[in-house]
Amino acid sequence: MFRQIKWLQSSSKTIRIFIRNKSVIIRQVETTKMSRAEKIKNQNFETSNLYGPRTKLKKENIVAQLKATDDRSNGKSSEMYWILGNNNTKKSKKLLDQIKENEQEEQQVILKTKKKKTALEKEEKLPETFAKFKLDLPKPVKVTIQNALDNINSNRIDMNKNVMKEIPFDQKQLRSMINFPLILQQNDVMTDIFNKTLIMERKIDFTPSVSKVLQATMSASQRSALIQWKNLKIAELGQEGFQAMQEEYLNRGKLFHNCLQKYFNNIEINEDNVPSNTKELWKSISHVLCEFQVPAIATEQSIFHPHLRYKGIVDCISVHHKSSTLSVIEWKNSDRHKKTVSSTYDAPLQLCAYLAALNATQFKDKPLKSGIIVVAYNDGQSADLFHLSHEELNIYWKKWLNRLQEYWISYRDNTLANEEI
């Protein structure tokens, strides 16, 4: 393979010269021991002489160029500097655009997190006047009512020219109202706190109805939605037309409840002898009526809670055959179909208020533990029946107590909503 040309000798080393295809290699004959690193170094040196220097990969060229153009002293990143220096190529432009987009996305994420943080801080530091608009949320409710119970700002009252009213509760009773039980037990602590004689000593005859409490304490969003609906109807029908529509709805509801009262008092009634504007409603509940005992225990009965001071009228108290329970029944009529209890808005709260008042008066020994809401539809379609479990009754009862407490505080501070919807 190789042809030896000449021998060169020295005192310590021997050198051989070989010729291959016009290439001359001078190979050193090892006469002394060499380390592994020196051997590899000599081998690489020979290879480079034979075949030339190794061609660098594209990635290695880019890395080398980035390192060479790195100028950290001027605050420039090596990648950005390289791209700006070679922005004539399509790839460099794409990389530059991608980097800019990534930086913009990072800035947007930082801004969003900062906004969320500031919004949470502002919500925690809401003043009392603004917190009242979020009474339907748990946290602001506690803050607002707690402030109202703990302290009354007399300067604010003078500035607004609001005069505080007398209410049938002292501070302890008002504070304990939200813990009042749905079913009173014997020797319950709450009966001592809400002693009837102490309340009656105040000689305050004013007693709000359940519907009035619910209307005065509805959420701001619900109130604005009702006002918007009212304005749309007035724009569509005119003021007189809107009043006529309201009167028709009220009249239909009264006639519907009169028919139910007759039925549950064992007076024969059917689709033929019901008023014309309630025939569709009666058709809607025809399949539900057979589920209740006739005659009922009570119909259209006035109730009054002796401790919490509210009143109302119960639609019906009867035995529900399927569950075999004595139940408070609330009849509702609607244009829209209700598929869940929550879609009936304040009907469950109204039902719980009636049930608790009955348990505090005529059903002390055998308290009622069942409530039913029946929604009849004005188009005649089958009514929906919602049977509230004991757990659901307790949940809605707590919501009612919060609304009742809010009402008495607003009544005391003379800050009740005066808008009639």
C-alpha positions as CSV (number, residue, x, y, z in Angstrom):
1,M,0.0,0.0,0.0
2,F,2.7,2.4,0.9
3,R,6.2,2.6,-0.5
4,Q,9.0,3.4,1.9
5,I,11.3,6.1,0.6
6,K,13.8,6.8,3.2
7,W,14.8,6.2,6.8
8,L,15.7,9.1,9.1
9,Q,17.2,8.4,12.4
10,S,18.1,10.4,15.4
11,S,19.3,9.7,18.8
12,S,15.8,9.2,20.3
13,K,13.4,8.9,17.4
14,T,13.1,7.1,14.1
15,I,11.1,8.7,11.3
16,R,9.7,6.9,8.2
17,I,8.5,8.6,5.1
18,F,5.7,7.0,3.0
19,I,4.3,8.1,-0.4
20,R,0.6,7.5,-1.3
21,N,-0.9,9.0,-4.5
22,K,1.3,12.1,-4.5
23,S,0.7,12.6,-0.8
24,V,3.6,12.5,1.5
25,I,3.1,11.3,5.1
26,I,5.8,11.6,7.7
27,R,5.0,9.0,10.4
28,Q,7.0,9.1,13.5
29,V,8.1,5.7,14.8
30,E,7.4,5.5,18.5
31,T,10.5,4.9,20.4
32,T,9.2,6.4,23.6
33,K,5.8,5.7,25.4
34,M,3.0,8.2,24.6
35,S,-0.2,8.9,26.5
36,R,-3.6,8.1,25.1
37,A,-4.4,11.8,24.5
38,E,-1.1,12.3,22.6
39,K,-1.9,9.3,20.4
40,I,-5.4,10.7,19.5
41,K,-3.9,14.1,18.9
42,N,-1.3,12.8,16.5
43,Q,-3.9,10.6,14.7
44,N,-6.2,13.6,14.2
45,F,-3.2,15.7,12.9
46,E,-2.4,13.0,10.3
47,T,-6.1,12.7,9.3
48,S,-6.4,16.4,8.8
49,N,-3.2,16.5,6.6
50,L,-4.6,13.6,4.5
51,Y,-8.3,14.7,4.1
52,G,-8.3,18.3,5.1
53,P,-10.1,19.9,8.1
54,R,-13.5,18.4,9.2
55,T,-16.6,20.1,7.8
56,K,-18.7,21.6,10.5
57,L,-22.4,20.8,10.7
58,K,-25.0,23.6,10.1
59,K,-26.1,23.7,13.7
60,E,-22.5,24.0,14.9
61,N,-21.9,26.9,12.5
62,I,-25.0,28.7,13.9
63,V,-23.9,28.1,17.5
64,A,-20.4,29.4,16.6
65,Q,-21.8,32.4,15.0
66,L,-24.1,33.1,17.9
67,K,-21.2,32.9,20.3
68,A,-19.0,35.1,18.1
69,T,-21.7,37.8,17.9
70,D,-22.7,37.7,21.5
71,D,-22.6,41.2,23.0
72,R,-23.8,41.0,26.5
73,S,-22.1,44.1,27.6
74,N,-24.5,46.1,25.4
75,G,-27.5,44.3,26.7
76,K,-28.1,42.2,23.6
77,S,-28.9,38.5,23.5
78,S,-26.8,36.5,21.1
79,E,-29.8,35.0,19.4
80,M,-31.5,38.3,18.8
81,Y,-28.3,39.9,17.6
82,W,-27.7,37.2,15.1
83,I,-31.2,37.3,13.8
84,L,-31.1,41.1,13.4
85,G,-27.8,40.8,11.7
86,N,-29.1,38.3,9.2
87,N,-32.6,39.6,8.7
88,N,-32.5,39.3,5.0
89,T,-33.2,35.6,5.1
90,K,-36.7,34.1,5.4
91,K,-35.8,31.9,8.3
92,S,-34.4,34.7,10.3
93,K,-37.5,36.7,9.8
94,K,-39.7,33.8,10.9
95,L,-37.6,33.3,14.0
96,L,-37.7,37.0,14.8
97,D,-41.5,37.1,14.5
98,Q,-41.8,34.0,16.6
99,I,-39.7,35.5,19.4
100,K,-41.7,38.7,19.3
101,E,-45.0,36.8,19.5
102,N,-43.7,34.8,22.5
103,E,-42.7,38.0,24.2
104,Q,-46.1,39.6,23.6
105,E,-47.9,36.5,25.0
106,E,-45.7,36.6,28.1
107,Q,-46.5,40.2,28.6
108,Q,-50.3,39.6,28.2
109,V,-50.1,36.7,30.8
110,I,-48.3,39.0,33.2
111,L,-50.9,41.8,32.7
112,K,-53.8,39.4,33.2
113,T,-52.4,38.0,36.5
114,K,-51.8,41.6,37.7
115,K,-55.4,42.6,36.9
116,K,-56.8,39.5,38.7
117,K,-54.6,40.3,41.7
118,T,-55.7,43.9,41.8
119,A,-59.4,43.0,41.3
120,L,-59.2,40.5,44.2
121,E,-57.6,43.1,46.4
122,K,-60.3,45.7,45.5
123,E,-63.1,43.2,46.2
124,E,-61.6,42.4,49.6
125,K,-61.5,46.2,50.4
126,L,-65.0,47.0,49.1
127,P,-66.7,49.8,51.1
128,E,-70.0,49.1,52.7
129,T,-72.1,51.0,50.2
130,F,-70.7,48.9,47.3
131,A,-70.8,45.6,49.2
132,K,-74.6,45.9,49.5
133,F,-74.9,45.3,45.8
134,K,-73.4,41.8,46.2
135,L,-75.6,40.5,48.9
136,D,-76.4,37.4,46.9
137,L,-72.7,36.4,47.2
138,P,-71.6,34.7,50.4
139,K,-68.5,36.8,51.2
140,P,-70.0,40.3,50.7
141,V,-73.1,39.3,52.6
142,K,-71.2,38.5,55.7
143,V,-69.1,41.7,55.5
144,T,-72.1,44.0,54.9
145,I,-74.3,42.5,57.6
146,Q,-71.5,42.2,60.1
147,N,-70.7,45.9,59.6
148,A,-74.3,46.8,60.0
149,L,-74.6,44.7,63.2
150,D,-71.3,45.8,64.8
151,N,-71.3,49.5,64.1
152,I,-73.6,52.2,62.7
153,N,-72.0,55.2,61.2
154,S,-74.0,58.1,62.6
155,N,-72.3,60.7,60.3
156,R,-73.3,58.8,57.2
157,I,-76.9,58.6,58.4
158,D,-77.0,62.4,59.1
159,M,-75.5,63.1,55.6
160,N,-78.1,61.0,53.9
161,K,-80.8,62.3,56.2
162,N,-81.9,58.8,57.1
163,V,-83.7,58.3,60.4
164,M,-83.4,54.9,62.0
165,K,-86.6,53.0,62.6
166,E,-87.6,50.8,65.5
167,I,-87.6,47.1,64.8
168,P,-88.9,44.2,67.0
169,F,-85.4,42.8,67.6
170,D,-82.4,43.8,69.7
171,Q,-78.8,43.4,68.6
172,K,-78.4,39.9,70.0
173,Q,-81.6,38.7,68.3
174,L,-80.7,40.3,65.0
175,R,-77.3,38.6,65.1
176,S,-78.7,35.2,66.0
177,M,-81.5,35.3,63.4
178,I,-79.5,33.4,60.7
179,N,-79.1,30.4,63.1
180,F,-82.8,30.0,63.9
181,P,-83.8,26.3,63.3
182,L,-86.4,25.2,60.7
183,I,-87.8,22.7,63.3
184,L,-87.9,23.9,66.9
185,Q,-86.9,21.3,69.5
186,Q,-88.0,21.3,73.1
187,N,-86.1,23.7,75.4
188,D,-84.3,25.1,72.3
189,V,-81.8,27.9,73.1
190,M,-83.3,30.0,70.3
191,T,-86.7,30.2,72.0
192,D,-85.0,31.9,75.0
193,I,-83.2,34.3,72.7
194,F,-86.3,35.1,70.7
195,N,-88.6,35.3,73.7
196,K,-92.1,36.3,72.5
197,T,-92.7,38.6,75.6
198,L,-89.5,40.5,74.9
199,I,-90.6,41.1,71.3
200,M,-94.1,42.1,72.2
201,E,-92.8,44.6,74.8
202,R,-91.5,46.7,72.0
203,K,-95.1,47.3,70.8
204,I,-94.3,47.3,67.2
205,D,-97.3,46.2,65.1
206,F,-95.5,46.2,61.7
207,T,-95.1,42.7,60.3
208,P,-93.9,42.2,56.7
209,S,-95.2,39.5,54.5
210,V,-92.9,36.8,53.0
211,S,-93.5,38.1,49.5
212,K,-92.6,41.7,50.6
213,V,-89.3,40.5,52.2
214,L,-88.3,38.6,49.1
215,Q,-89.2,41.5,46.7
216,A,-87.2,44.0,48.8
217,T,-84.1,41.8,49.1
218,M,-83.8,40.4,45.6
219,S,-80.4,40.7,44.0
220,A,-79.4,43.7,41.9
221,S,-79.1,41.6,38.8
222,Q,-82.6,40.1,39.2
223,R,-84.1,43.5,39.9
224,S,-82.5,45.0,36.9
225,A,-83.7,42.1,34.7
226,L,-87.3,42.6,35.9
227,I,-87.1,46.4,35.3
228,Q,-85.8,45.8,31.8
229,W,-88.6,43.3,31.1
230,K,-91.1,45.9,32.4
231,N,-89.7,48.6,30.2
232,L,-89.8,46.3,27.1
233,K,-93.4,45.4,27.8
234,I,-94.4,49.1,28.2
235,A,-92.6,49.9,25.0
236,E,-94.5,47.1,23.2
237,L,-98.0,47.5,24.8
238,G,-97.9,51.0,26.2
239,Q,-98.5,52.0,29.8
240,E,-102.2,51.1,29.7
241,G,-101.7,47.9,27.9
242,F,-99.0,46.9,30.4
243,Q,-101.3,47.6,33.4
244,A,-104.1,45.6,31.7
245,M,-101.7,42.6,31.2
246,Q,-100.7,42.7,34.9
247,E,-104.3,42.8,36.0
248,E,-105.1,39.8,33.7
249,Y,-102.2,37.8,35.3
250,L,-103.3,38.7,38.8
251,N,-106.9,37.8,38.1
252,R,-105.9,34.5,36.5
253,G,-103.8,33.6,39.5
254,K,-106.6,34.4,41.9
255,L,-109.1,32.3,40.0
256,F,-106.7,29.5,39.7
257,H,-106.1,29.4,43.5
258,N,-109.9,29.7,44.1
259,C,-110.4,26.6,42.0
260,L,-107.7,24.7,43.9
261,Q,-109.3,25.8,47.2
262,K,-112.6,24.4,46.2
263,Y,-111.1,21.1,44.9
264,F,-109.2,20.5,48.2
265,N,-112.3,21.3,50.2
266,N,-114.0,18.4,48.4
267,I,-116.1,20.6,46.2
268,E,-116.6,19.0,42.8
269,I,-114.8,20.9,40.1
270,N,-113.5,20.0,36.6
271,E,-112.5,21.6,33.3
272,D,-116.1,22.3,32.4
273,N,-116.9,24.6,35.4
274,V,-113.6,26.4,35.7
275,P,-113.2,30.0,34.4
276,S,-112.2,30.2,30.8
277,N,-108.9,32.0,31.4
278,T,-107.8,29.2,33.8
279,K,-108.8,26.1,31.8
280,E,-105.3,25.6,30.4
281,L,-103.9,25.8,33.9
282,W,-106.4,23.3,35.2
283,K,-105.6,21.0,32.3
284,S,-101.9,21.3,33.2
285,I,-102.3,20.0,36.8
286,S,-105.0,17.4,36.0
287,H,-102.5,14.5,36.3
288,V,-101.0,15.9,39.5
289,L,-104.1,16.4,41.6
290,C,-104.6,12.7,42.2
291,E,-101.3,12.5,44.1
292,F,-102.8,14.5,47.0
293,Q,-105.3,13.7,49.7
294,V,-108.7,15.3,49.5
295,P,-110.0,17.0,51.6
296,A,-106.7,18.8,52.6
297,I,-105.7,19.7,56.1
298,A,-105.8,23.4,55.3
299,T,-106.1,25.7,52.2
300,E,-105.3,29.4,51.9
301,Q,-104.4,29.6,55.6
302,S,-102.8,32.7,57.1
303,I,-99.6,32.0,59.0
304,F,-97.4,34.1,61.4
305,H,-94.0,33.4,62.8
306,P,-94.1,34.4,66.5
307,H,-90.3,34.7,66.8
308,L,-89.1,36.0,63.5
309,R,-92.0,38.3,62.9
310,Y,-93.2,37.7,59.3
311,K,-96.6,36.6,57.9
312,G,-98.1,35.0,54.8
313,I,-100.7,32.7,53.3
314,V,-100.1,29.0,52.7
315,D,-101.7,27.6,49.6
316,C,-102.3,24.1,50.8
317,I,-101.4,21.5,53.5
318,S,-102.2,17.9,52.4
319,V,-100.8,14.3,52.4
320,H,-98.8,13.4,49.4
321,H,-99.7,9.8,48.5
322,K,-96.4,8.8,46.8
323,S,-94.2,9.9,49.7
324,S,-96.8,9.3,52.4
325,T,-95.9,12.6,54.1
326,L,-97.9,15.6,55.2
327,S,-96.6,18.4,53.0
328,V,-96.8,22.1,52.5
329,I,-97.8,22.7,48.9
330,E,-97.0,25.8,46.9
331,W,-98.9,26.2,43.6
332,K,-97.3,28.4,40.9
333,N,-98.3,29.2,37.3
334,S,-95.8,30.2,34.6
335,D,-95.4,30.8,30.9
336,R,-92.0,29.3,30.8
337,H,-91.2,25.7,31.7
338,K,-89.3,25.0,34.9
339,K,-87.1,21.8,34.9
340,T,-85.3,22.4,38.1
341,V,-86.1,23.7,41.6
342,S,-83.6,26.5,41.2
343,S,-85.4,27.8,38.1
344,T,-88.4,28.6,40.2
345,Y,-86.4,31.5,41.7
346,D,-87.7,32.4,45.2
347,A,-90.5,29.8,45.5
348,P,-88.4,27.4,47.7
349,L,-87.6,30.2,50.1
350,Q,-91.2,31.1,50.3
351,L,-92.1,27.5,51.0
352,C,-89.5,27.2,53.7
353,A,-90.7,30.4,55.4
354,Y,-94.3,29.0,55.5
355,L,-93.2,25.6,56.8
356,A,-91.1,27.1,59.6
357,A,-94.0,29.4,60.7
358,L,-96.3,26.4,60.8
359,N,-93.8,24.4,62.9
360,A,-93.5,27.3,65.3
361,T,-97.3,27.5,65.9
362,Q,-99.8,24.7,65.2
363,F,-97.3,21.9,64.3
364,K,-95.0,22.1,67.3
365,D,-95.6,18.5,68.5
366,K,-95.6,16.9,65.0
367,P,-93.5,19.2,62.8
368,L,-93.8,19.3,59.1
369,K,-90.7,18.0,57.2
370,S,-91.9,17.9,53.6
371,G,-92.5,20.6,51.0
372,I,-93.7,20.4,47.4
373,I,-93.7,23.0,44.6
374,V,-96.1,22.5,41.7
375,V,-95.7,24.7,38.6
376,A,-98.7,24.8,36.2
377,Y,-98.2,26.1,32.7
378,N,-100.4,28.7,30.9
379,D,-100.2,26.7,27.6
380,G,-101.8,23.6,29.2
381,Q,-98.7,21.4,29.1
382,S,-98.2,18.9,32.0
383,A,-97.2,20.6,35.2
384,D,-93.9,19.9,37.0
385,L,-93.8,18.8,40.6
386,F,-90.7,19.4,42.8
387,H,-90.5,17.5,46.0
388,L,-87.9,19.1,48.3
389,S,-85.9,16.8,50.5
390,H,-85.1,17.6,54.1
391,E,-81.5,18.6,53.1
392,E,-82.8,20.9,50.4
393,L,-85.3,22.5,52.8
394,N,-82.5,23.3,55.2
395,I,-80.4,24.9,52.4
396,Y,-83.3,27.1,51.3
397,W,-84.2,27.9,54.9
398,K,-80.7,29.3,55.5
399,K,-81.1,31.5,52.4
400,W,-84.4,32.8,53.6
401,L,-82.9,33.7,57.0
402,N,-80.2,35.7,55.4
403,R,-82.8,37.6,53.3
404,L,-84.9,38.2,56.4
405,Q,-82.0,39.5,58.4
406,E,-81.0,41.7,55.5
407,Y,-84.5,43.0,55.3
408,W,-84.7,44.0,59.0
409,I,-81.3,45.7,58.9
410,S,-82.3,47.7,55.8
411,Y,-85.7,48.5,57.4
412,R,-83.9,49.7,60.5
413,D,-81.4,51.8,58.6
414,N,-84.2,53.1,56.2
415,T,-82.3,51.8,53.1
416,L,-85.0,49.5,51.7
417,A,-85.5,49.5,47.9
418,N,-88.6,51.6,47.2
419,E,-89.0,50.6,43.5
420,E,-92.2,48.7,42.9
421,I,-91.8,46.1,40.1
